[in-house]
Amino acid sequence: MTSTLEKTRVDLAGLMRVLGEALYSTPHVAIRELVQNAHDSCARRALEDPAPFEPAIALNATPGKLTITDNGAGLTLAEIHAYLATVGAGYTRTMRDDGKGEGLIGYFGLGFLSAFAVSEKIEVWTCSYQSPHLAHRFVSRSGETYTVEVAGPRPVGTELTLTLRAQAPELGDAEVVHSRLQQYCCLLRYPISLNGGTPVNASKPPWRPAAELSPLRLRALSLEFARRFERTFDPIVTFPLPASDTGPAGLLWIQDGGSYASSDNRNISVFVRGMLISDDERDLLPRWAGFIGGVIESQRLQPTASRESLIKDAAYDEHAQALRQCLIESLSKLPGHDPATWRRVLARHNEALLGAALVDNRLFELVADEVTVPTTEGDFTLGALLERARGKVYVTQADRVGVESLLLRALKLPVVLGSRFGAAAFCMKYTRDRRGELVMLGTQAGDGRVFQASDLDAGRVALLQRWFAAPDREVLVRRFEPDFLPFALVIDRDAELKRSLESDEADRRIGQAVLGLARHFTRTITATTLTRMYVNAANPVITALFACDDATRARVIGLLRPFGELLAGTQGGGNIESALKVFGASMLEIIRKP
């Protein structure tokens, strides 16, 4: 076989359609791309032309037309052919590859294509600083063909006029264009004005102020700046990013709206070399920071070709780490610098901070004694809880309040509702790393801390176990308070979980990979009976059973058995309907018997 070397062909019409119409998510991006080209033209002239000039960019929006004018470097005839009319070629990339790209934004040479996505006709008047006596006029409709002619004398720079398509009328709306300029261009160095108005970027961002500011004034400006970018909530407090040669500059803030475990209101806008690239780069913030907003600018982050998102490379990861570090350090300083604001933050974001403390030890040390956990008696800090419960932290993971919880409530001892987000895990970490004893209710070890050993002899214990025996129930004789309760029927949550995961129904409800991991855990669970009945040896009714005759004892036990089922029903177990029937029958038997 004979092989031949061929050149790849390009369907220019199809390529222009894809690049011009499908590369960008919204026609509004054309404003950003074309202003960027004008800004780079001014930066190029400042680098190459020794003659002084005052860089300026002006836009004019009228129905059906958008004009962008700059007094930058302009283009020679050769540069029109080489860069303006060549897809993927850009003079800024050439300069940056040569190490001369300081202050330049563009790189890919695709920004001019955005004009074709929104225009019926594109007209460019340009005059290069290299030949200020000679100007040219470029005209194109589809991007596939164009004309260039020598034009009359004009100032150095470029004027681009778009005759807008019917599908993009908003680019001729001055209000829309002004809003987009404020969004995209507020950090650019050179002044950008619309319809002869005040430059949209006249105000400097608070991390690079025009003059030395007092702390109070800087705080006010920072909050004002944050409000421009915070879409939903009012900022409570702002944190400046520390100055760095390689890291990001900018501002983070805490949102005023309340947050919960599932809240993810992370809001961060990213500017690269002064131009907005993305207003939703939430992955730069930690997952736990669902109540944080921010604006950053960077010289190192790399945009994708559409310049609407960022490449997640090593620099991206380093920036994310820098933001995380700034956030933790700023939160750590807040209680000492501004206690009132810190109390506000805790009130708004207690649950989110509770979860955050579990994934970062520095945050745990910051909030461990400040955040509260939900209990049967209200919300408590762990310190207050330990004081109330005499050095213990009682936790239930049941969805409903169990008998153990009712017992402790009767004794005025709060029980942490461990099924709520982060509460059980936080209590475990606190008691392990700091102080206190953790008592997990609904487990054999935990229940052993609530139900104390009795002093009844083995014979009487055996009688009680026989009197209250039932299928799938373990009867244990203990002493506990309050003594007016004859017994407590407790569902073993470990056994319940094991039985649920080992059922055929679980195969249909849970993915096999997850189910396999869960069953690996439940193999360590030794509990087999679903319920444990703790008979209270301190209860007068129970002790009286040993002294009464057999007939009376049988009637009393007939009433007590369904009472136990009713107690189990409060925890989502037991057969309440059957219990009520037995209870009613026992009552009738007592009434009818002499």
matplotlib code that plots the C-alpha trace (Angstrom):
import matplotlib.pyplot as plt

x = [0.0, 1.1, 0.4, 0.2, 0.5, -2.5, -3.5, -6.7, -9.4, -11.5, -15.1, -14.7, -18.5, -19.2, -16.3, -17.3, -20.9, -19.8, -17.2, -19.2, -22.6, -21.9, -18.6, -20.4, -23.4, -24.9, -24.7, -23.8, -20.4, -19.6, -19.5, -16.8, -14.8, -14.8, -14.0, -11.2, -9.7, -10.0, -8.3, -5.5, -5.0, -4.5, -2.1, -0.2, 0.3, 1.5, 4.1, 5.3, 4.7, 7.0, 4.7, 2.5, -1.2, -4.2, -5.8, -9.6, -12.4, -15.8, -19.0, -22.1, -25.3, -28.3, -31.2, -29.7, -26.1, -23.2, -20.0, -16.7, -13.9, -10.4, -7.3, -5.0, -2.3, -4.6, -3.8, -1.7, -2.9, -0.7, -2.0, -5.6, -4.9, -2.7, -4.8, -8.2, -9.1, -7.3, -9.2, -7.2, -4.4, -3.9, -1.2, -1.6, -0.7, 2.5, 3.5, 2.8, 4.8, 7.6, 7.4, 5.9, 2.3, 2.1, -1.4, -2.7, -5.9, -6.5, -4.7, -6.7, -7.4, -11.1, -12.7, -13.5, -15.6, -18.2, -19.0, -20.3, -22.7, -24.6, -24.1, -25.5, -22.5, -19.2, -17.3, -13.9, -12.0, -8.5, -5.2, -2.0, 0.4, 3.1, 1.6, -0.6, -1.0, -2.8, -6.1, -8.1, -11.7, -12.6, -16.1, -17.4, -20.9, -20.3, -16.7, -16.0, -15.2, -14.2, -13.1, -10.4, -9.9, -7.7, -9.6, -9.2, -7.0, -8.3, -6.9, -4.8, -6.9, -9.9, -13.6, -15.7, -19.4, -21.8, -25.1, -27.0, -29.0, -32.7, -31.9, -29.6, -31.5, -30.4, -26.9, -28.3, -30.0, -27.9, -29.2, -28.4, -24.9, -24.1, -25.1, -22.9, -20.0, -20.3, -20.3, -17.5, -15.2, -15.3, -11.7, -10.0, -7.3, -8.3, -11.5, -14.5, -17.5, -20.9, -22.7, -20.4, -21.1, -18.8, -16.5, -18.0, -14.7, -14.0, -14.2, -11.2, -11.9, -11.3, -8.1, -6.4, -7.8, -6.7, -5.6, -4.9, -8.3, -9.3, -10.4, -14.0, -14.1, -12.4, -15.0, -17.9, -16.4, -15.8, -19.4, -20.6, -18.5, -19.6, -23.3, -22.7, -21.8, -23.9, -27.0, -29.3, -28.1, -26.7, -23.1, -22.5, -18.7, -15.9, -12.5, -9.7, -7.3, -3.7, -1.4, 0.6, 2.8, 1.4, -2.0, -5.3, -6.3, -9.9, -12.6, -14.6, -17.7, -20.2, -23.8, -26.6, -29.2, -29.6, -28.0, -28.6, -26.8, -28.0, -27.5, -25.0, -25.1, -21.4, -21.0, -17.7, -16.8, -13.4, -11.5, -8.4, -6.1, -9.0, -11.8, -14.6, -14.3, -16.9, -19.4, -20.0, -16.7, -18.0, -15.5, -12.8, -14.5, -14.7, -17.8, -18.7, -18.6, -22.2, -22.7, -19.6, -19.4, -16.4, -14.7, -11.1, -8.7, -5.8, -2.9, -2.4, -5.7, -6.3, -9.6, -11.1, -11.3, -14.8, -13.4, -16.6, -15.0, -11.6, -9.2, -8.9, -5.2, -2.6, -3.0, -6.7, -6.1, -3.5, -6.0, -8.7, -6.3, -5.5, -9.2, -9.7, -6.8, -7.9, -11.4, -10.3, -7.8, -10.4, -13.1, -10.6, -9.8, -13.5, -14.5, -11.7, -12.0, -15.8, -17.7, -21.1, -20.6, -19.3, -22.5, -24.5, -22.6, -23.2, -26.9, -27.2, -24.9, -24.7, -25.6, -23.3, -20.4, -21.2, -20.6, -17.5, -16.0, -16.0, -13.9, -11.3, -9.6, -8.8, -12.5, -13.4, -11.1, -12.7, -16.4, -16.3, -17.4, -19.7, -22.0, -25.0, -26.5, -30.3, -31.6, -34.9, -34.7, -33.7, -30.3, -27.2, -23.5, -21.5, -20.2, -23.7, -24.9, -22.1, -22.9, -26.6, -25.9, -23.2, -20.3, -22.2, -23.6, -26.6, -27.3, -30.1, -30.0, -33.7, -35.9, -38.5, -37.8, -37.3, -38.1, -34.5, -35.0, -38.3, -36.6, -33.9, -36.4, -38.3, -35.0, -34.5, -31.5, -31.3, -30.7, -28.9, -31.0, -28.3, -30.3, -30.0, -27.1, -23.7, -24.9, -23.9, -20.6, -19.8, -20.6, -18.4, -15.5, -16.0, -16.0, -13.1, -10.8, -11.9, -13.9, -17.1, -18.5, -20.6, -23.6, -25.2, -28.8, -30.4, -27.2, -26.4, -23.5, -25.4, -28.5, -26.2, -25.3, -29.0, -30.4, -28.4, -27.9, -30.6, -30.1, -32.8, -31.8, -31.5, -34.8, -36.9, -35.0, -36.0, -39.6, -39.8, -38.2, -40.7, -43.7, -42.8, -41.2, -42.3, -41.0, -38.1, -37.6, -34.9, -36.0, -33.5, -34.1, -32.6, -33.1, -33.7, -35.4, -38.2, -39.3, -43.0, -42.2, -42.6, -40.4, -39.0, -39.2, -36.3, -35.8, -32.2, -31.2, -28.2, -30.3, -32.9, -30.3, -28.8, -32.2, -33.2, -30.0, -30.1, -33.6, -34.4, -36.1, -32.9, -31.4, -34.1, -33.8, -30.0, -27.3, -25.2, -21.9, -23.4, -25.3, -22.1, -20.3, -23.3, -23.5, -19.8, -20.4, -23.5, -21.6, -19.8, -23.2, -23.9, -27.4, -30.1, -33.3, -35.0, -36.3, -35.1, -37.5, -35.9, -38.1, -37.7, -36.8, -37.3, -41.0, -43.5, -45.9, -43.1, -42.0, -45.7, -46.1, -44.0, -46.4, -49.8, -51.7, -51.5, -54.9, -54.2, -50.7, -52.0, -54.5, -51.9, -49.4, -52.3, -52.5, -48.7, -47.9, -49.9, -48.6, -45.1, -46.3, -47.7, -44.3, -42.6, -45.1, -43.7, -40.5, -41.9, -42.0, -44.6, -48.1, -50.3, -53.6, -53.0, -51.8, -54.9, -57.1, -55.2, -55.3, -59.1, -59.7, -57.7, -59.6, -62.9, -61.7, -60.9, -64.3, -66.3, -64.5, -65.7]
y = [0.0, 3.5, 6.3, 10.0, 13.0, 15.2, 18.5, 18.6, 20.6, 23.1, 23.9, 27.6, 28.3, 25.5, 26.5, 30.1, 29.1, 26.9, 29.3, 32.4, 31.1, 28.1, 29.0, 31.4, 30.8, 34.2, 37.0, 39.4, 37.9, 39.8, 43.0, 41.5, 40.0, 43.2, 45.5, 43.1, 43.5, 47.3, 47.2, 45.0, 47.4, 50.2, 48.0, 47.2, 50.8, 51.6, 48.9, 49.6, 53.3, 55.7, 58.7, 59.5, 59.0, 58.7, 55.3, 55.4, 53.1, 54.4, 52.5, 53.9, 51.8, 52.8, 50.7, 48.3, 49.4, 49.0, 50.9, 50.4, 52.9, 52.9, 55.0, 51.9, 50.7, 50.2, 47.8, 48.0, 46.4, 43.4, 43.0, 43.2, 40.2, 38.3, 38.8, 40.4, 38.1, 35.0, 32.6, 31.7, 34.2, 37.0, 39.6, 39.5, 35.8, 36.5, 39.3, 37.1, 34.2, 36.7, 37.7, 41.1, 40.5, 42.4, 43.9, 42.0, 39.9, 37.9, 34.8, 32.6, 35.0, 34.0, 37.1, 38.9, 35.9, 36.9, 39.9, 37.6, 35.8, 39.1, 41.1, 41.3, 43.4, 44.4, 47.5, 48.4, 51.7, 51.5, 53.5, 52.1, 54.2, 52.8, 54.6, 57.3, 58.9, 55.8, 54.3, 51.3, 50.2, 46.5, 45.2, 41.6, 40.1, 36.4, 36.1, 34.0, 36.9, 40.5, 43.7, 46.1, 49.6, 52.6, 55.2, 58.8, 60.2, 59.5, 59.4, 56.4, 53.6, 51.5, 52.0, 48.9, 49.2, 46.2, 46.3, 44.0, 40.9, 40.8, 38.0, 40.3, 43.7, 44.0, 44.9, 48.2, 48.9, 51.3, 50.1, 46.4, 47.3, 49.5, 46.6, 44.2, 46.6, 47.0, 43.3, 42.4, 45.4, 47.0, 45.9, 47.0, 49.6, 51.9, 54.0, 52.5, 54.8, 54.4, 57.0, 59.7, 58.9, 58.4, 55.4, 52.3, 51.3, 54.7, 53.2, 51.2, 47.8, 48.0, 45.8, 48.4, 51.8, 55.0, 56.5, 55.5, 54.9, 54.7, 51.2, 52.4, 53.8, 50.7, 48.5, 50.6, 50.5, 46.7, 46.1, 48.3, 46.5, 43.1, 44.0, 44.5, 40.9, 39.2, 38.0, 36.9, 38.0, 41.1, 40.7, 40.8, 41.2, 41.1, 39.6, 40.9, 38.3, 38.8, 40.4, 37.9, 37.8, 34.5, 34.2, 35.8, 39.3, 40.2, 40.0, 37.3, 37.9, 36.1, 36.2, 37.5, 34.9, 31.9, 28.6, 24.9, 21.7, 21.5, 25.2, 25.9, 29.6, 29.8, 32.8, 33.7, 35.8, 35.4, 38.1, 37.1, 40.0, 42.4, 40.9, 38.8, 35.2, 33.5, 34.5, 31.0, 29.3, 27.9, 25.0, 27.5, 27.6, 24.7, 22.6, 23.6, 27.3, 27.5, 30.9, 32.6, 35.0, 36.5, 38.3, 37.5, 38.5, 36.5, 36.6, 32.8, 31.2, 30.0, 30.5, 28.0, 29.0, 30.5, 32.5, 31.6, 29.2, 28.2, 25.3, 23.3, 22.9, 23.2, 27.0, 26.5, 24.1, 26.5, 29.4, 27.2, 26.5, 30.2, 31.0, 28.3, 29.5, 33.1, 32.1, 30.1, 32.7, 35.5, 33.6, 32.8, 36.5, 37.7, 36.8, 39.0, 41.8, 42.1, 40.0, 41.4, 40.4, 37.0, 36.4, 37.4, 34.9, 32.1, 32.9, 32.8, 29.8, 27.6, 24.4, 25.1, 25.8, 22.7, 20.6, 22.7, 22.0, 18.2, 18.6, 21.1, 21.0, 24.7, 25.4, 22.9, 24.7, 28.0, 27.0, 24.0, 25.9, 28.3, 26.3, 24.6, 21.2, 20.4, 18.5, 17.4, 20.5, 23.0, 24.1, 23.8, 24.3, 21.2, 23.0, 23.8, 20.3, 18.7, 20.9, 20.0, 16.2, 15.9, 15.3, 13.1, 13.8, 11.7, 11.2, 9.5, 8.8, 7.7, 9.8, 9.8, 10.4, 7.0, 5.7, 6.4, 10.0, 10.2, 8.9, 11.5, 14.2, 13.3, 13.8, 17.1, 15.8, 17.0, 14.4, 15.4, 14.7, 12.9, 12.4, 16.2, 17.2, 16.8, 16.7, 13.1, 13.4, 16.7, 15.2, 12.2, 14.5, 16.8, 14.1, 12.3, 15.4, 17.6, 16.3, 14.5, 11.0, 10.1, 7.9, 6.7, 5.7, 2.8, 0.8, -1.9, 0.1, 3.4, 1.8, 0.3, 3.8, 4.7, 1.4, 0.4, -3.1, -4.2, -6.0, -8.6, -12.2, -14.5, -16.3, -13.1, -11.9, -15.2, -14.8, -11.3, -12.5, -15.3, -13.0, -10.4, -12.7, -12.2, -13.1, -11.0, -9.4, -9.5, -8.9, -7.3, -6.4, -3.1, -0.1, 3.4, 6.7, 7.8, 4.9, 5.4, 3.7, -0.1, -0.8, 0.7, -1.0, 0.0, -0.6, -1.7, 0.7, -1.4, -4.6, -2.6, -1.3, -4.8, -6.4, -3.7, -4.0, -7.7, -7.9, -8.6, -5.3, -3.5, -5.0, -3.2, 0.2, 0.6, 0.5, -2.7, -0.9, 1.1, -1.9, -4.0, -1.4, -1.1, -4.8, -5.0, -2.7, -4.5, -7.8, -6.3, -5.9, -8.7, -7.7, -10.1, -9.1, -6.0, -4.8, -4.8, -4.6, -3.1, -4.1, -1.5, -3.2, 0.1, 0.4, -0.4, -2.2, -4.6, -5.3, -5.9, -8.6, -11.0, -10.6, -10.9, -14.1, -15.7, -14.5, -10.9, -11.1, -12.4, -9.5, -6.9, -8.4, -8.5, -4.7, -4.1, -6.1, -3.9, -0.8, -1.9, -2.2, 1.4, 2.6, 0.9, 2.6, 6.0, 5.0, 3.7, 0.1, -2.2, -3.0, -0.2, -1.5, -5.0, -3.5, -1.4, -4.5, -6.5, -3.6, -3.2, -7.0, -7.0, -4.1, -5.8, -9.0, -7.0, -5.2, -8.4, -10.5, -10.2]
z = [0.0, -0.8, 1.7, 0.9, 3.3, 3.0, 4.7, 6.8, 5.2, 7.1, 6.4, 7.1, 7.0, 9.5, 11.7, 11.8, 12.6, 15.5, 16.9, 16.4, 17.6, 19.9, 21.6, 24.0, 26.2, 25.8, 23.2, 26.1, 26.1, 22.9, 25.0, 27.2, 24.4, 22.3, 25.2, 26.1, 22.6, 22.9, 26.3, 25.0, 22.1, 24.7, 26.7, 23.5, 22.6, 26.1, 25.8, 22.2, 21.6, 23.5, 22.8, 25.8, 25.5, 27.8, 27.2, 26.9, 25.7, 24.8, 23.8, 22.2, 22.3, 20.2, 18.9, 16.3, 16.7, 19.1, 18.6, 20.6, 20.2, 21.6, 21.2, 21.4, 19.0, 16.0, 13.1, 10.0, 6.8, 7.4, 11.0, 9.7, 7.5, 10.0, 13.2, 12.6, 9.7, 10.9, 13.2, 16.3, 15.7, 18.2, 18.6, 22.4, 22.4, 20.4, 22.8, 25.9, 24.4, 24.0, 27.6, 26.8, 27.8, 31.1, 31.4, 28.4, 28.8, 25.6, 24.5, 22.1, 19.3, 19.3, 20.9, 17.6, 16.6, 19.2, 17.0, 14.2, 16.6, 17.2, 14.0, 10.5, 9.6, 11.1, 10.2, 11.6, 11.1, 12.3, 12.3, 13.6, 15.7, 13.4, 10.4, 11.8, 8.4, 7.0, 8.1, 6.8, 6.7, 7.2, 6.5, 6.9, 7.2, 7.7, 8.7, 5.6, 3.4, 4.1, 2.3, 3.2, 1.8, 2.5, 4.5, 5.1, 8.0, 11.5, 15.1, 16.1, 17.4, 16.4, 16.0, 15.7, 14.7, 14.9, 13.0, 15.3, 14.4, 15.2, 17.8, 19.8, 20.2, 23.8, 22.8, 21.5, 24.8, 26.8, 30.2, 29.4, 28.1, 31.1, 33.4, 31.6, 31.6, 35.3, 35.7, 33.3, 33.4, 36.8, 37.6, 34.3, 34.5, 31.6, 31.7, 30.0, 29.4, 27.7, 25.7, 27.1, 30.8, 33.8, 33.4, 34.8, 36.4, 38.0, 41.5, 42.6, 44.4, 48.1, 48.0, 45.8, 46.9, 45.2, 48.6, 52.2, 53.9, 57.6, 58.8, 59.1, 55.5, 54.1, 55.9, 54.4, 50.9, 51.2, 52.2, 49.4, 46.9, 48.2, 47.7, 44.0, 43.7, 46.3, 44.5, 47.3, 50.8, 52.4, 53.5, 57.3, 57.3, 54.7, 54.8, 52.5, 51.0, 52.2, 49.7, 47.7, 44.5, 43.4, 45.1, 44.4, 45.5, 46.5, 49.1, 50.9, 53.0, 55.2, 54.0, 56.3, 55.4, 57.7, 56.4, 57.2, 56.5, 52.9, 52.1, 49.4, 48.6, 47.8, 45.4, 44.0, 40.9, 39.4, 37.4, 35.4, 34.6, 35.4, 33.2, 34.7, 33.6, 35.8, 38.4, 39.7, 40.6, 43.9, 43.8, 44.8, 48.2, 50.7, 50.5, 54.1, 53.2, 52.0, 53.5, 51.9, 48.9, 47.3, 44.4, 43.5, 40.7, 39.6, 37.1, 37.2, 36.7, 33.1, 31.3, 28.9, 25.2, 25.7, 28.7, 30.7, 33.1, 34.4, 33.8, 37.1, 37.2, 39.9, 40.1, 40.6, 43.5, 45.0, 44.8, 46.5, 49.3, 49.7, 50.0, 52.6, 54.6, 54.5, 55.5, 58.5, 59.7, 59.3, 61.2, 63.9, 64.4, 64.3, 67.9, 69.3, 66.8, 66.5, 69.1, 68.1, 64.5, 65.6, 67.6, 64.5, 62.4, 65.0, 65.1, 61.3, 60.5, 63.6, 61.8, 58.9, 61.3, 63.2, 60.1, 59.1, 62.5, 61.6, 58.5, 59.8, 63.2, 63.2, 62.8, 65.4, 67.9, 67.0, 67.3, 69.7, 72.7, 70.8, 68.5, 69.9, 69.3, 69.3, 72.3, 73.8, 76.0, 73.4, 71.9, 74.1, 73.8, 74.7, 77.8, 79.1, 78.2, 80.2, 83.2, 83.0, 82.5, 85.1, 82.7, 80.2, 76.7, 76.0, 72.2, 70.5, 66.7, 66.6, 64.3, 67.2, 70.9, 72.5, 75.9, 77.1, 76.1, 77.9, 81.1, 80.9, 80.1, 83.3, 85.1, 83.3, 81.4, 77.8, 75.0, 71.8, 68.7, 66.8, 63.7, 63.0, 60.7, 62.3, 65.9, 66.8, 65.0, 66.7, 70.2, 69.4, 68.4, 71.3, 74.0, 72.4, 71.9, 74.8, 77.8, 78.8, 78.4, 75.4, 75.9, 72.7, 73.6, 71.7, 71.9, 74.5, 75.8, 76.0, 77.6, 80.2, 81.4, 81.8, 83.3, 86.3, 87.7, 90.2, 93.6, 93.0, 93.5, 90.5, 91.3, 91.2, 88.0, 86.3, 87.3, 85.9, 82.7, 82.4, 83.1, 80.5, 77.9, 74.3, 70.8, 69.6, 73.0, 75.6, 79.1, 81.5, 85.1, 86.1, 88.4, 86.9, 87.5, 87.6, 89.7, 88.7, 85.4, 85.7, 82.7, 79.5, 76.1, 73.9, 70.2, 69.5, 66.6, 65.7, 65.3, 63.5, 61.0, 60.5, 59.9, 57.4, 55.4, 55.3, 54.0, 50.3, 50.1, 50.7, 47.5, 45.5, 47.3, 47.8, 45.2, 45.4, 46.1, 49.0, 50.3, 50.3, 52.5, 54.8, 55.3, 55.9, 58.9, 60.2, 60.3, 63.4, 65.1, 67.5, 68.6, 67.4, 69.2, 68.0, 71.4, 75.0, 77.9, 81.0, 84.0, 86.8, 90.0, 91.8, 90.7, 93.6, 91.2, 90.0, 93.6, 94.6, 92.0, 94.1, 97.1, 95.4, 94.5, 91.1, 89.8, 90.7, 89.3, 86.0, 85.7, 86.5, 84.0, 81.4, 81.8, 81.9, 78.7, 76.3, 78.1, 77.0, 73.4, 73.7, 74.9, 71.9, 69.6, 70.6, 69.0, 65.7, 66.9, 68.5, 67.4, 68.9, 67.6, 69.0, 72.3, 72.7, 72.1, 74.7, 77.1, 76.7, 77.1, 80.3, 81.7, 80.9, 82.6, 85.8, 85.8, 85.2, 87.9, 91.5]

ax = plt.figure().add_subplot(projection="3d")
ax.plot(x, y, z, "-o")
ax.set_aspect("equal")
plt.show()
